Every structure is written in C-alpha cells, then in structure tokens.
Amino acid sequence: MKLEELGYKKSFDVFRNEQNLNGFEIGRVISEHKERYVIKTESGKFDAEITGNMRFTARNREDFPAVGDWVACSNYDSGLAIIHSILPRFSIIKRQAVGHFGGIQIIAVNIDYAFIVQSVDRDFNINRMERYLTICNTSKVAPIILLTKTDLVSKQEVENLKAKIGQRINYVPVYAISNQTGDGHEMIKEQLEHGKTYCLLGSSGVGKSTLLNKLAGSEIMATNSISESTNKGRHVSSHRELIVLENGGILIDNPGMREVGIADTADGLETTYEKIHALSEDCRFKDCSHTSESGCAVLHAIDSGEIEKSYYENYMKLEREKAHFDSTLAESRKKDKDFGKMVKRFKKDRNRNKF
C-alpha cells in the first residue's frame, strides 16, 4: 500500500528534510493500546512503541502518538517498530479528559472531515450536537451531521428534525440514513474522497460501528444495540481504529462518548454560534457579557424571537465551561512551572554541595 493511499500529503516531505528523517520509514498510526501502537507503512503493518527519549521528554498527552498520526520509525527483526518522531499534525480533535478537569484527551489527529452521528430516536440532542461542532470548528475539521436509525420514525419526523437543526445550524450538511435498510449509504459513499480522512463522533449505540462495517463491506468492528433497561448505548468499540475503505476513503471509528467537554476552543465557539457572534458586533458595549447589559443586541434578538433561547443558553453554558477550563489549565501550567523550578534548584544545590 502506498503512503498516499493512507492519506500522506507531500507537505510532510518538507519536515522530513528539515529534521533529517529521510533515513526512517514513514508510517501512520492506525490503532493505540495503552502506549503500544499499530502502524501501517508501505512495508506492512507492525506493532510499535516510542523511544525512551520521546517518553522522557514528553510534557503532556499531545507529545505522544495518537490514531491518525504520521510517524518516522525503524523496523527490527522481531517485527516491532520503534517510533522516533511524530510528523506535524494539521488537525487535532480533542476534548476535556473525563474526570480530570484541565486535562485533554486526544480523539484523533490529521482529520479532514468529522461525521457527527446522532440517532433520530433516543439520542437526538441538538445541544450535544453543538458541542461536537465546537470541537470540530476549533480543530479546523469540516463537520458533517448524520442522522441514523431513520427506519424507526416517519419521514415527516425526520424532516422535522432536519428543520430543527437548520434553525440553529445552517452551515453544515445534514444526511439521514438507516443502517437497517441501507437508505442513504450510497449518498455517504459519494461524499468520501480518496485519500481524505474521516472520523465518526457520537454516543454509544447510535450506529457508528455498524455504519463503518456497511461502508467497508465487512464486519470490521463489533456492534451492539441500545440497552433496553437504561436506554443508553453499550460501549462496544473499545479503541480507536483507522480503516482504509475500498473507495479510497479513510475512516476512524471511536468509542462512544457520553461526555463531550470542550477544550482549547479558540475561535471554535464563534464559528458554532456565528449568529450570536455577529449580533455581538451591534452591542452597545464592546465587552458585553450578554447577560443583563442594556443595549445588548443578543438579548434583544432573544426577546424578538430572532434566535432561540435554548440556542443562547447552550452558548452561555459552553462559554462558562471554556472560561473554567482556561483558568484550570493556567493554574495547572503554573504548578508545573513552579515544580520545574524547584527541581532545578534542587539539582543546582546538590551539585554545589558535592564540592
């Protein structure tokens, strides 16, 4: 398999030349298992691990390989590849680490498009959809909304949901599909571009793995149904895996996510909530918080019905979450910096006492 079939871009050659990496083989990380990786190169597929130096110099999770990464590696007779360097990423989809506020979990890297998958029955939640949109917009990844399990509701109900999405999100394509009947699958296949990388984002039980299997034409990923007792999806996909489809598209499945905490949103919120961002230009005060100020164009738009109150409330919730995350991250970085200074002083004092 040629590297281009895995999504390799010629722009990576510049970095390889600058870093003197032409003597290494180049591969792409297709799965990860607790700091052990599986990579695919032109020579084949290999289990891999990083060098001790990479592990020692890593400052945070982003310094370790992730599914979708391009890496420079060397192969050994044992069949184990050693990863020496990570090539620059052009996109990183990430969220807050569950149970660790201020921490980051990488979902996938080097992604061109993200399928945001929600079923039309129990899972449909436009507020959560906007969370996924925000992490995509932050990462500069083009989002595509997929509504699944359309065989469970009427066509009119599907159209009503699409109209509801259109009232709050009008810049993202929306497709309705059924994994049971196959409706919409051909339409999705037509969207897949050769050499482009797509990832599936959504809760457990919405049909992500089933869709991947249908697009791949084989049972690659294990699937399961919604739990009847809890109405929640069971976590069937236990890891992220990159699959090259027959038509040349590249797809990454992800374990279901019940919590979608936004992180490092940058201008992602402005893109997701472009209506509010545009209205804020007309607020009387430049630093308007859109909560109680007189002359607030956003509050006026809510009163006049120009924007939905739920749209505004979700925006404010994510803004507060972003502010909390930023402050927690800043505090964590300060602690790390202070700890680093303490270690340096300790080493300096110890060396001085030797003499």
JOFEN-V255109 format. One record per residue. RES is the residue in one letter. SS is DSSP state (H for helix, E for strand, C for the rest). PSI is psi in whole degrees, 0 to 359 (999 if undefined). Layout:
BEGIN
[[RES SS PSI] [RES SS PSI]]
END
This chain:
BEGIN
[[M C 129] [K C 152] [L H 326] [E H 330] [E H 341] [L H 359] [G C 12] [Y C 138] [K C 141] [K C 337] [S C 338] [F H 336] [D H 325] [V H 313] [F H 318] [R H 319] [N H 317] [E H 325] [Q C 9] [N C 48] [L C 8] [N C 342] [G C 352] [F C 154] [E E 147] [I E 134] [G E 170] [R E 136] [V E 119] [I E 345] [S E 161] [E E 137] [H E 88] [K C 62] [E C 13] [R E 139] [Y E 159] [V E 126] [I E 155] [K E 129] [T E 183] [E C 340] [S C 341] [G E 199] [K E 136] [F E 147] [D E 148] [A E 159] [E E 162] [I E 164] [T C 159] [G H 326] [N H 319] [M H 319] [R H 321] [F H 322] [T H 353] [A C 130] [R C 330] [N C 183] [R H 331] [E H 347] [D H 358] [F C 155] [P C 154] [A C 164] [V C 129] [G C 346] [D C 149] [W E 132] [V E 151] [A E 129] [C E 166] [S E 147] [N E 147] [Y C 164] [D C 332] [S C 350] [G C 357] [L E 128] [A E 146] [I E 124] [I E 124] [H E 332] [S E 152] [I E 128] [L C 154] [P C 139] [R C 139] [F C 351] [S C 147] [I E 117] [I E 123] [K E 163] [R E 172] [Q E 138] [A C 131] [V C 127] [G C 6] [H C 80] [F C 133] [G C 343] [G C 159] [I E 138] [Q E 125] [I E 128] [I E 310] [A E 159] [V E 164] [N C 49] [I C 136] [D C 317] [Y E 149] [A E 127] [F E 114] [I E 111] [V E 124] [Q E 141] [S E 156] [V C 357] [D C 260] [R C 329] [D C 343] [F C 123] [N C 106] [I H 332] [N H 317] [R H 324] [M H 320] [E H 331] [R H 312] [Y H 319] [L H 321] [T H 316] [I H 331] [C H 313] [N H 324] [T H 323] [S C 359] [K C 36] [V C 131] [A E 121] [P E 149] [I E 127] [I E 129] [L E 123] [L E 117] [T E 173] [K C 37] [T H 346] [D H 348] [L H 348] [V C 171] [S C 161] [K H 325] [Q H 321] [E H 321] [V H 315] [E H 324] [N H 319] [L H 320] [K H 323] [A H 322] [K H 318] [I H 317] [G H 334] [Q H 332] [R H 335] [I C 110] [N C 17] [Y C 8] [V C 130] [P C 142] [V E 128] [Y E 140] [A E 129] [I C 164] [S C 120] [N C 339] [Q C 314] [T C 342] [G C 0] [D C 130] [G C 350] [H H 318] [E H 324] [M H 320] [I H 318] [K H 324] [E H 336] [Q H 340] [L C 118] [E C 142] [H C 129] [G C 358] [K C 149] [T E 131] [Y E 149] [C E 154] [L E 124] [L E 133] [G E 174] [S C 169] [S C 145] [G C 7] [V C 355] [G C 19] [K H 308] [S H 323] [T H 318] [L H 316] [L H 316] [N H 319] [K H 317] [L H 327] [A H 340] [G C 17] [S C 163] [E C 83] [I C 316] [M C 143] [A C 146] [T C 162] [N C 176] [S C 174] [I E 140] [S C 127] [E C 332] [S C 328] [T C 348] [N C 20] [K C 156] [G E 147] [R C 140] [H C 98] [V C 309] [S C 115] [S C 352] [H C 167] [R C 140] [E E 137] [L E 129] [I E 133] [V E 120] [L C 164] [E C 327] [N C 4] [G C 350] [G C 153] [I E 126] [L E 135] [I E 121] [D E 152] [N C 147] [P C 150] [G C 144] [M C 119] [R C 336] [E C 128] [V C 74] [G C 128] [I C 150] [A C 143] [D C 54] [T C 337] [A C 239] [D C 15] [G H 320] [L H 323] [E H 323] [T H 315] [T H 318] [Y C 56] [E H 331] [K H 315] [I H 319] [H H 319] [A H 318] [L H 325] [S H 340] [E C 338] [D C 4] [C C 150] [R C 321] [F C 136] [K C 329] [D C 30] [C C 132] [S C 356] [H C 38] [T C 312] [S C 2] [E C 143] [S C 145] [G C 16] [C C 117] [A H 332] [V H 313] [L H 323] [H H 321] [A H 327] [I H 314] [D H 326] [S H 353] [G C 10] [E C 324] [I C 152] [E C 145] [K H 322] [S H 327] [Y H 314] [Y H 315] [E H 321] [N H 322] [Y H 313] [M H 323] [K H 316] [L H 327] [E H 317] [R H 320] [E H 319] [K H 315] [A H 318] [H H 316] [F H 315] [D H 317] [S H 321] [T H 320] [L H 318] [A H 319] [E H 319] [S H 318] [R H 324] [K H 318] [K H 318] [D H 320] [K H 316] [D H 320] [F H 321] [G H 319] [K H 320] [M H 318] [V H 319] [K H 318] [R H 320] [F H 314] [K H 320] [K H 316] [D H 321] [R H 319] [N H 324] [R H 321] [N H 341] [K H 332] [F C 999]]
END
